């Protein structure tokens, strides 16, 4: 699927930002479009690393922001990853107000009301909810990156409760969950009330082998 084929569904500003870099969509991106990404359907996207999951999230977030439907929140598991995404989004979308919130968990961060896209960790967002942060009611799109961490004994419970609360206080949010590895994608998609998008395509072929005495024997 070529990017030009979905031009009518993308806000002009988003299309202009993407058209110089992208001519043809990757398999997972095409499947997400067909699953209703741009029609605000909740999606659980399970595809290999570097297969184009971030762009799927970007199309949902920026379309909502440019069409003035609401803010977007991008949830990541690590502060380092939050910083990386912040730098990337800020450089790619200069006409969007991008903020990062990963610091003091005992603050409502009311200043974030001025921003369109907020990148944060699950622990920080959980704290913002508990502080009754007023701008949360304006959130339209929530992206949960590395959602397989729901299975992590230490961080999973916070993420699970966070998603549950968000869906309760924001019943009309557009939820996009991303992961490269999930053991029970069908069950998780049902819990999220999301359509499941799966694909095995990767930009570089994955080879498996055994390393021994300085040599690798591939299967």
C-alpha positions as CSV (number, residue, x, y, z in Angstrom):
1,X,0.0,0.0,0.0
2,X,1.4,3.4,-1.0
3,X,1.2,6.3,1.3
4,X,-0.7,8.3,-1.4
5,X,-3.5,5.8,-1.2
6,X,-4.4,7.0,2.3
7,X,-3.8,10.7,1.7
8,X,-7.5,11.5,2.2
9,X,-7.5,9.9,5.7
10,X,-4.4,11.8,6.9
11,X,-4.4,15.4,8.0
12,X,-2.6,17.5,5.3
13,X,0.1,18.5,7.8
14,X,0.8,14.8,8.7
15,X,0.8,13.8,5.1
16,X,3.3,16.6,4.2
17,X,5.6,15.4,7.1
18,X,5.6,11.8,5.9
19,X,5.6,12.0,2.1
20,X,9.2,12.9,1.8
21,X,10.4,9.9,3.8
22,X,7.8,7.3,3.1
23,X,6.4,6.2,-0.3
24,X,5.2,2.7,0.6
25,X,3.8,1.4,3.9
26,X,5.3,-1.7,5.5
27,X,3.1,-4.8,6.0
28,X,2.3,-4.1,9.6
29,X,1.3,-0.5,8.8
30,X,-0.9,-1.6,5.9
31,X,-2.6,-4.2,8.1
32,X,-3.1,-1.6,10.8
33,X,-4.7,0.8,8.3
34,X,-7.1,-2.0,7.1
35,X,-7.9,-2.8,10.8
36,X,-9.2,0.7,11.3
37,X,-6.2,2.6,12.7
38,X,-7.4,5.9,11.1
39,X,-11.0,5.1,12.1
40,X,-10.1,5.2,15.8
41,X,-10.3,1.4,16.3
42,X,-8.2,0.2,19.3
43,X,-5.3,-1.9,18.0
44,X,-2.8,-4.4,19.5
45,X,0.1,-4.5,17.1
46,X,2.5,-7.5,17.5
47,X,5.3,-7.3,15.0
48,X,9.1,-7.7,15.0
49,X,11.5,-5.0,16.1
50,X,12.1,-2.3,13.4
51,X,9.0,-3.4,11.4
52,X,7.4,0.1,11.7
53,X,5.3,0.0,14.8
54,X,6.2,3.6,15.9
55,X,4.8,5.1,12.7
56,X,1.5,3.3,13.3
57,X,1.4,5.1,16.7
58,X,2.5,8.4,15.1
59,X,-0.3,8.3,12.5
60,X,-2.9,7.8,15.2
61,X,-1.5,10.5,17.5
62,X,-0.8,13.2,15.0
63,X,-4.0,12.7,13.1
64,X,-5.9,13.3,16.4
65,X,-3.7,16.3,17.3
66,X,-3.9,18.0,13.9
67,X,-7.7,17.4,13.7
68,X,-8.0,19.0,17.2
69,X,-9.6,15.9,18.6
70,X,-7.4,15.9,21.7
71,X,-4.0,15.3,23.1
72,X,-1.8,12.2,22.8
73,X,0.1,10.3,25.5
74,X,2.9,7.9,24.6
75,X,3.7,5.5,27.5
76,X,7.2,3.8,27.6
77,X,8.7,1.6,30.2
78,X,12.0,3.3,30.6
79,X,13.2,6.9,31.2
80,X,15.9,6.5,28.6
81,X,13.4,5.4,26.0
82,X,11.2,8.3,26.9
83,X,14.1,10.7,26.2
84,X,14.8,9.0,22.9
85,X,11.2,9.2,21.7
86,X,11.0,12.9,22.9
87,X,14.0,13.9,20.8
88,X,12.7,11.9,17.8
89,X,9.2,13.3,17.9
90,X,10.4,16.9,18.6
91,X,12.7,16.9,15.6
92,X,10.2,15.2,13.2
93,X,7.1,17.3,14.1
94,X,8.3,20.8,14.8
95,X,4.7,22.3,14.6
96,X,3.6,20.0,17.5
97,X,4.2,20.9,21.1
98,X,6.0,17.8,22.5
99,X,6.7,17.3,26.2
100,X,8.4,14.7,28.4
101,X,7.3,13.9,31.9
102,X,9.4,11.4,33.8
103,X,10.5,13.2,36.9
104,X,8.9,13.9,40.3
105,X,6.1,11.4,40.9
106,X,4.6,13.7,43.5
107,X,3.5,16.4,41.2
108,X,0.4,17.1,39.0
109,X,2.6,18.8,36.2
110,X,-0.2,21.2,35.3
111,X,2.0,22.9,32.8
112,X,1.6,19.9,30.5
113,X,-1.9,21.2,29.6
114,X,-0.1,23.4,27.1
115,X,1.4,20.5,25.2
116,X,-0.1,18.3,22.4
117,X,2.0,15.1,22.9
118,X,3.2,13.9,26.2
119,X,5.8,11.2,26.5
120,X,5.9,9.5,29.9
121,X,6.4,6.3,31.9
122,X,3.6,4.2,33.3
123,X,4.7,5.0,36.9
124,X,4.6,8.8,36.2
125,X,1.3,8.7,34.4
126,X,-0.1,6.6,37.3
127,X,1.0,9.4,39.6
128,X,-0.5,12.1,37.4
129,X,-3.9,10.3,37.6
130,X,-3.7,10.0,41.3
131,X,-3.0,13.8,41.5
132,X,-6.2,14.4,39.5
133,X,-4.3,16.2,36.7
134,X,-6.9,18.3,35.0
135,X,-5.5,18.1,31.4
136,X,-6.0,14.3,31.3
137,X,-9.6,14.8,30.2
138,X,-8.4,16.2,26.9
139,X,-6.4,13.1,26.0
140,X,-7.7,11.3,22.9
141,X,-5.0,8.8,21.9
142,X,-3.0,6.7,24.3
143,X,-0.1,4.6,23.0
144,X,1.4,1.8,25.2
145,X,4.8,0.8,24.0
146,X,6.3,-2.6,25.1
147,X,2.9,-3.7,26.4
148,X,4.3,-7.2,27.0
149,X,5.7,-5.8,30.2
150,X,2.2,-6.5,31.6
151,X,3.8,-9.8,32.4
152,X,6.7,-8.3,34.4
153,X,6.3,-9.1,38.1
154,X,7.5,-5.7,39.3
155,X,6.1,-3.3,36.6
156,X,3.2,-5.2,35.2
157,X,0.7,-4.5,37.9
158,X,1.1,-0.8,37.7
159,X,0.7,-0.9,33.9
160,X,-2.4,-3.1,34.1
161,X,-4.1,-0.8,36.7
162,X,-3.1,2.2,34.6
163,X,-4.7,0.9,31.5
164,X,-7.8,-0.1,33.4
165,X,-8.2,3.3,35.0
166,X,-7.6,5.2,31.7
167,X,-10.3,3.2,30.0
168,X,-12.7,4.0,32.8
169,X,-12.0,7.8,33.1
170,X,-11.6,8.2,29.3
171,X,-14.1,5.8,27.7
172,X,-13.6,7.2,24.2
173,X,-9.8,7.1,24.0
174,X,-8.1,5.6,21.0
175,X,-5.8,2.9,22.4
176,X,-2.8,1.6,20.5
177,X,-0.7,-1.1,22.1
178,X,2.7,-2.1,20.7
179,X,5.0,-5.1,21.2
180,X,7.5,-7.3,19.5
181,X,6.8,-10.3,21.7
182,X,3.5,-11.4,23.3
183,X,2.7,-15.0,24.3
184,X,-1.0,-14.6,24.4
185,X,-1.9,-11.8,21.9
186,X,-5.5,-13.0,21.3
187,X,-6.4,-12.9,25.0
188,X,-4.7,-9.5,25.4
189,X,-6.5,-8.0,22.5
190,X,-9.8,-9.1,23.9
191,X,-9.0,-7.6,27.3
192,X,-8.0,-4.3,25.5
193,X,-11.1,-4.5,23.3
194,X,-8.7,-4.1,20.4
195,X,-8.2,-5.5,17.0
196,X,-5.1,-7.7,16.7
197,X,-2.6,-6.9,14.1
198,X,0.2,-9.6,13.6
199,X,2.9,-9.8,11.1
200,X,6.3,-11.5,10.8
201,X,8.0,-9.2,8.3
202,X,11.3,-7.6,9.4
203,X,13.7,-5.4,7.5
204,X,16.6,-7.7,8.1
205,X,16.3,-11.5,8.0
206,X,16.7,-13.1,11.4
207,X,19.1,-16.1,11.4
208,X,19.5,-18.5,14.3
209,X,22.7,-20.3,15.1
210,X,24.9,-21.8,17.7
211,X,28.2,-20.1,18.8
212,X,31.0,-22.4,19.8
213,X,34.8,-21.9,19.9
214,X,34.7,-18.7,17.9
215,X,32.4,-20.0,15.1
216,X,28.7,-19.8,14.5
217,X,26.8,-22.7,12.9
218,X,23.5,-21.5,11.5
219,X,20.5,-23.8,11.3
